[in-house]
Amino acid sequence: MTAVPSDEAELKLELTPEGADRLQGSDLFTGEPEAVSQHAIYFDTSGHDLLEAGLSLRIRRNGQDRVQTIKADGPAAGMFIRPEWERPVSGDEPVIDHETPIPALLGDEAPAVSPVFTVENERRLWLNEGIEITLDRGKVVAGERNASFCEIELELKQGEAAGLFALARRIDALVPVRIGVSSKAERGYRLIGPAPSAVKASRLKLERGLTAAEAFQQIAASCLRHFRLNEPLVLDHRDEAALHQARVAIRRLRSALTLYKAMFPDDERRRFNDELRWLAAELGKARDLDVLSGQAEGGAFLDRILAARDDAYVEAVAALNSQRARTLTLDLAEWTAIGAWLAREDNRETRETPARDFAAKALDRFRRKVKKGGRRMEKLDDHARHEVRKTAKKLRYATDFFGTLFPEKRERRRRKHFVDALEDLQDRMGALNDLVGAPQLLHDLGLAEAPEAVGIADRKRKGELLEAAAEAYGAFADANRFWR
């Protein structure tokens, strides 16, 4: 029997083992679950070529049956729909032929795969109202390292996809859950690599044949994934780099909503933007104190800042653990994947615009705004300069989102020069923003009059930063567009 490609409509949710116990003991799912003990072996080349290609290859044993599965994982897959190739096999050796995508990707390397990690899992299965509910509790083992997981997968067997999200909300009302974005394969590869650390946004690979709507769906899914990969590090370790990246993910998603403003009803876009702004502000208190503590000398002055930072992290964790934050991410995932905006007549033309054409217009628009707003940089007041900085960030994120839609050699060369100039402008204006915000932050902490505060809010340094920002603006204004 050959491998069969399919598209899975599924939603993954993460929960705690205690939550899983409560869920399994409830009457939310009808009937006795089917219990399955699973053992899976994941394969790759010595250079992890499958991982680089965004694929995973496993053989899973359920009782006496073995099934080989190839999936597109991580950045290669959507958060809601993903391709899959599956076939029965007789042993623990992969069958790699041209019925799968692997030979086309690896060529002569295709046969040179070997085990890289294993997954032990206790699975419980229910089927309710056309949805297969899978509760997994297990661990991934890679050499001497292992990591536990507890997650629910909701897979649509019949009916409308909205049913998946409705069930997810019923589950969350009983036990807290979060959108899951990590496959078991990704968990295994993370065990092979360095200790978990903050995750930067992955590079989007938008194809030129996409529509504007399809491109937005991939962009939004990437932003949600970026946020969710960093959230556990904030919750469990108070990791300041992860907090920063979680805020970057929120800013990227807010920027995408602004870039695509014409495609959405104003009330829907404002609702999500307001909620994202709230969450960013809750995390921003801790981030501001992270930055301030890095500028302060030791002693009692720094101790006061660190104590305030600890309190701010408690507030940040409370916000992330709140029903409001969990509902926000679930609502965003549903709206992005199957929202009513995808079937409206009044935005059809915008939705169906080729992504490359849409991108060029958006990049033009925000480039003009930065160029116009940043003129006479040294004469702008702090508020006006802050507005230019925010627009420059949106332009920077747009270059990240849309870059692969302009793949020609000349476009790539110009893009590098353009991004370098824009990044330098952002860095200069970011340093100015930190300097301008420091006095108010010190005042709020009751430290404005401390001798150590003088160096942090140095007016002379502000003049130097303004001069550097004006110079960076000039280089940006001279940089050629990479689009069109």
Residue, then its C-alpha position, 0 to 999 in steps of 0.5 A: m500500500t502506498a503512502v496517502p497524502s492528506d490534509e488534517a484539520e486539527l487543533k492542538l491544545e497544551l495543558t498540565p497533567e493535573g488538568a488532564d486528570r480533571l478533564q479525563g475525570s469529567d463528563l465532557f467527553t462521552g463514553e469510555p476512551e480507547a486506550v493506546s500505548q505508543h512507541a515512535i522512532y523519529f529518523d533523520t540524516s546525520g546533518h538533520d536534512l529533514l529538519e532543515a526541509g521542514l519535514s519529520l519522519r517517524i515509525r509509530r508502533n500501536g500494539q503490533d501495528r506499525v505506521q510510517t508517517i511523514k509530516a510537514d512540521g514547524p514553519a513548513a506547516g500551517m497551524f491549522i492545516r498540514p500535509e501528511w503522508e502515511r503508510p503501514v510498514s512491517g518493521d522499524e526501517p523506513v520505506i523511502d520511495h517516490e510516493t513520499p516527498i523525501p527523495a525529491l528533497l534529499g536525492d542521494e542522501a534519502p536512504a541515509v536516515s537513522p533514529v534520532f530520538t523516540v517518543e513514549n506515549e499513553r493515548r486516550l481517544w474519544l469520538n464526539e460529534g464528528i471530532e476525534i479527541t486525542l489526549d496524549r501524555g508521554k515523554v520524548v527521549a534523546g540520548e540522556r535527555n528527556a522532556s514530558f508533554c501533555e496535550i490534546e489534539l482535536e481532529l475534524k472527522q466530519g462537520e464544520a471546523a468551527g466545531l473544533f474551536a467551540l469544543a476547545r472553549r468548552i475544554d478551557a472552561l473546565v481546565p486552562v489550555r493554550i494553543g499548541v504549536s510544537s509537534k512531538a518532532e520539534r520537541g525531540y529536536r530541541l532536546i538534541g540541541p542546546a538548552p531551551s532559550a528565547v526563540k526569534a521569529s522564523r523566516l517566512k517563506l511566502e510563495r509568489g502564487l499566494t493571494a493577499a489573504e493566504a499570505f496574511q493567514q501564514i503571517a498571523a500563524s507565524c506570529l502566534r507560533h512565535f509568541r507561544l514558543n516564548e510564553p512557556l519560558v516567561l511563565d516557567h523561568r522569567d526569561e527576559a529574552a523570551l519576554h522580549q521575543a513574546r512582545v516582538a511577536i505581539r508587535r509583529l501581529r499588530s503590524a500585520l493587522t495594520l498592513y492588512k487594514a483594508m481587508f478586515p471590518d474595522d470592529e474586528r481589527r480594532r478588537f484584536n488590536d486593543e486586546l494585543r495592545w493590552l497584553a503587550a502593555e502588561l508584559g512591557k512593564a517588566r521589559d522596561l525594567d529589564v532595560l533599566s536594570g541593564q543600565a544601572e550600577g550595583g548597590a541599593f539603587l539597582d536593588r530597588i529596580l530589581a525588586a520592582r522588576d520582580d513585581a512586574y514579572v509577577e504581573a506579567v505571568a498573571a496576565l499570561n495565565s489569565q482567561r483573557a489572554r488564553t481567549l485572545t490567542l484562541d480567538l485569533a487562531e479561529w479568526t485567522a483560519i476560518g473567520a467571516w472575513l474570508a467570505r465577505e463580498d466587500n473585501r473580495e478584491t483585496r483578498e484575491t489580490p496577488a500577495r506580491d502586488f499587495a506587498a509592494k503597495a504596503l511597503d511603498r505606503f509605510r516607506r513614504k510614512v517613515k521618510k515623511g515623518g523622519r525629516r528634520m529628525e533632530k527638530l522633532d519632539d519626543h512624541a513625533r519621533h516615537e511615532v516615526r519609530k513605531t512606523a519604522k517597526k511596521l515597515r521592518y516587519a513588513t520587509d520580514f513578512f514579504g521578503t521572499l515574494f521578491p526573490e530575484k538576485r537584484e531584489r535580494r541585493r537591494r533588500k539587504h541594503f534596505v534592511d541594513a539601513l532600516e535596522d540601523l535607524q531602528d537601533r538609533m531610535g530605540a536607544l533614544n526611546d529608552l533614554v527618553g522613557a527612563p526619567q518617568l520610570l525612575h520617577d515612578l520608582g521614587l529614584a529620580e533624585a538618586p545620584e545614580a539616576v543622572g547617568i541614565a538620563d544624560r541630556k548630553r547623551k541624548g544629543e549624541l543619539l539624536e545626531a546618530a539617528a539623523e544620520a541613520y535616517g539619511a542613509f535610510a532615505d537614500a536606500n533603494r526599494f527592493w520591490r517592484 
